[in-house]
Amino acid sequence: MLPLPDHHTHHLRCGHAVGSLDDVAASALRRGLPAVGLSDHAPLLFLPGDHPAPLIAMPASEFPAYVEEMQHVQARYAGRLRVLASVEADYVPGSEAAYRHLLAAPLDYLLGSVHWIDGWSLFSAELPDGWTREHAWSRALALTREAAASDFADVIAHLDVLKTRGHLPERWQTRELDDTLDAIAAAGKAIELNTSGWRKPVNECFPSPAILERAARRGIPVCLGSDAHHPQDVGADFERAARVLHGAGYRETVTWEGRERRVIPLA
């Protein structure tokens, strides 16, 4: 298998991961990856204050230092490892303008995620009163379609992450899912195969192989991401991920440099 880049990593700034940006890059180099994306959680600009969620994302005031440090790591590893500057930003309707200002930084690509649905974190143990899993899935897909249609991100991250806490309905193969994949394809956005699900009780990658098959039929580009919150998880399960992608019908993956997408063949 060709070594593949890891596009989804985190470090200590977000408050729920460990290790420095240099630690992430050093781990990628040790594992023989050709590239690694530094993509920590962007400040939550849809909440008031500089640092409204210390255990979820970095303060808004810290973002310039984050960008500067990524540039230092890029220079330090030049010629040995391609280090990509990125960020994982939450799509919340109404906050696009604020993020657009923030994300004017020199980044190689942007990860867009739906972690919040109408003020509710989908990592919560319980659904809000009156909600069903069907409603949560419907709203998550609707927000994903909005994110895809905007200029918000290059990659739609962990498409069915709602299943992390068991909130995915049994009948998840809905017309809305197909509409969402059609919207991603029409917008020319990529998705990621996020391997972190194999390290969680759900024990399935994000999105599932069945969704990846649907995406492959539509020609939606895919990249790999470990969603590492510890340097040791950089590149985790990538050989397994490559086999899943091949089984789903993919013969290539993608990466970025300076917001330009490039193709990497799967062996």
TAQUIRA-V780030 format. One record per residue. N is the residue number from 1. RES is the residue in one small letter. PSI is psi in whole degrees, -180 to 180 (none if undefined). BURIAL is I if it has 24 or more other C-alpha atoms within 12 Angstrom, else O. Layout:
N/RES/PSI/BURIAL + N/RES/PSI/BURIAL
This chain:
1/m/136/O + 2/l/137/O + 3/p/137/I + 4/l/148/I + 5/p/151/I + 6/d/119/I + 7/h/4/I + 8/h/101/I + 9/t/159/I + 10/h/163/I + 11/h/-172/I + 12/l/-21/I + 13/r/-30/I + 14/c/-15/I + 15/g/-9/I + 16/h/20/O + 17/a/167/I + 18/v/160/O + 19/g/155/I + 20/s/171/I + 21/l/-38/I + 22/d/-39/I + 23/d/-40/I + 24/v/-47/I + 25/a/-42/I + 26/a/-39/I + 27/s/-42/I + 28/a/-40/I + 29/l/-43/I + 30/r/-34/O + 31/r/-1/I + 32/g/21/I + 33/l/147/I + 34/p/-22/I + 35/a/156/I + 36/v/138/I + 37/g/129/I + 38/l/112/I + 39/s/55/I + 40/d/166/I + 41/h/126/I + 42/a/156/I + 43/p/147/I + 44/l/85/I + 45/l/-9/I + 46/f/-2/I + 47/l/150/O + 48/p/151/O + 49/g/165/O + 50/d/-34/O + 51/h/69/I + 52/p/-18/O + 53/a/79/O + 54/p/-25/O + 55/l/11/O + 56/i/-41/I + 57/a/163/I + 58/m/158/I + 59/p/153/I + 60/a/-37/I + 61/s/-16/O + 62/e/-12/O + 63/f/-43/I + 64/p/-38/O + 65/a/-36/O + 66/y/-47/I + 67/v/-44/I + 68/e/-42/O + 69/e/-39/I + 70/m/-40/I + 71/q/-37/I + 72/h/-42/O + 73/v/-40/I + 74/q/-44/I + 75/a/-38/O + 76/r/-34/O + 77/y/7/I + 78/a/132/O + 79/g/-12/O + 80/r/-34/O + 81/l/134/I + 82/r/114/I + 83/v/121/I + 84/l/135/I + 85/a/127/I + 86/s/-175/I + 87/v/150/I + 88/e/115/I + 89/a/143/I + 90/d/129/I + 91/y/116/I + 92/v/121/I + 93/p/135/I + 94/g/-14/O + 95/s/4/O + 96/e/-41/I + 97/a/-42/O + 98/a/-41/O + 99/y/-35/I + 100/r/-38/O + 101/h/-45/O + 102/l/-42/I + 103/l/15/I + 104/a/0/O + 105/a/161/I + 106/p/87/O + 107/l/155/I + 108/d/-32/I + 109/y/167/I + 110/l/132/I + 111/l/129/I + 112/g/129/I + 113/s/149/I + 114/v/102/I + 115/h/-17/I + 116/w/130/I + 117/i/105/I + 118/d/44/O + 119/g/-6/O + 120/w/131/O + 121/s/126/I + 122/l/-3/I + 123/f/2/O + 124/s/150/O + 125/a/-31/O + 126/e/150/O + 127/l/154/I + 128/p/154/O + 129/d/132/O + 130/g/-10/O + 131/w/151/O + 132/t/165/O + 133/r/-34/I + 134/e/-42/I + 135/h/-44/I + 136/a/-43/I + 137/w/-42/I + 138/s/-44/I + 139/r/-39/I + 140/a/-42/I + 141/l/-39/I + 142/a/-43/I + 143/l/-35/I + 144/t/-39/I + 145/r/-41/I + 146/e/-44/I + 147/a/-41/I + 148/a/-37/I + 149/a/-18/I + 150/s/178/I + 151/d/23/I + 152/f/-36/I + 153/a/161/I + 154/d/-27/I + 155/v/134/I + 156/i/116/I + 157/a/153/I + 158/h/73/I + 159/l/-41/I + 160/d/37/I + 161/v/-13/I + 162/l/-25/I + 163/k/-8/I + 164/t/-45/I + 165/r/21/O + 166/g/22/I + 167/h/3/I + 168/l/131/I + 169/p/161/O + 170/e/-39/O + 171/r/78/O + 172/w/-14/I + 173/q/73/O + 174/t/167/O + 175/r/-33/O + 176/e/-35/O + 177/l/-47/I + 178/d/-40/I + 179/d/-38/I + 180/t/-44/I + 181/l/-37/I + 182/d/-40/I + 183/a/-40/I + 184/i/-44/I + 185/a/-44/I + 186/a/-33/O + 187/a/-8/I + 188/g/22/I + 189/k/160/I + 190/a/165/I + 191/i/170/I + 192/e/148/I + 193/l/110/I + 194/n/118/I + 195/t/-4/I + 196/s/-24/I + 197/g/-29/I + 198/w/-12/I + 199/r/9/O + 200/k/165/O + 201/p/-29/O + 202/v/-29/O + 203/n/45/O + 204/e/142/I + 205/c/163/I + 206/f/126/I + 207/p/177/I + 208/s/159/I + 209/p/-35/I + 210/a/-39/I + 211/i/-38/I + 212/l/-37/I + 213/e/-44/I + 214/r/-40/I + 215/a/-42/I + 216/a/-39/I + 217/r/-26/O + 218/r/-1/I + 219/g/24/I + 220/i/123/I + 221/p/154/I + 222/v/143/I + 223/c/170/I + 224/l/144/I + 225/g/135/I + 226/s/-22/I + 227/d/38/I + 228/a/130/I + 229/h/8/I + 230/h/138/I + 231/p/-31/I + 232/q/-17/I + 233/d/0/I + 234/v/129/I + 235/g/13/I + 236/a/132/I + 237/d/26/I + 238/f/-32/I + 239/e/-43/I + 240/r/-42/O + 241/a/-41/I + 242/a/-38/I + 243/r/-40/O + 244/v/-45/I + 245/l/-43/I + 246/h/-42/I + 247/g/-28/O + 248/a/-10/I + 249/g/2/I + 250/y/143/I + 251/r/3/I + 252/e/157/I + 253/t/178/I + 254/v/159/I + 255/t/-177/I + 256/w/160/I + 257/e/118/I + 258/g/38/O + 259/r/7/I + 260/e/127/O + 261/r/139/O + 262/r/152/O + 263/v/139/O + 264/i/123/I + 265/p/146/O + 266/l/136/I + 267/a/none/O
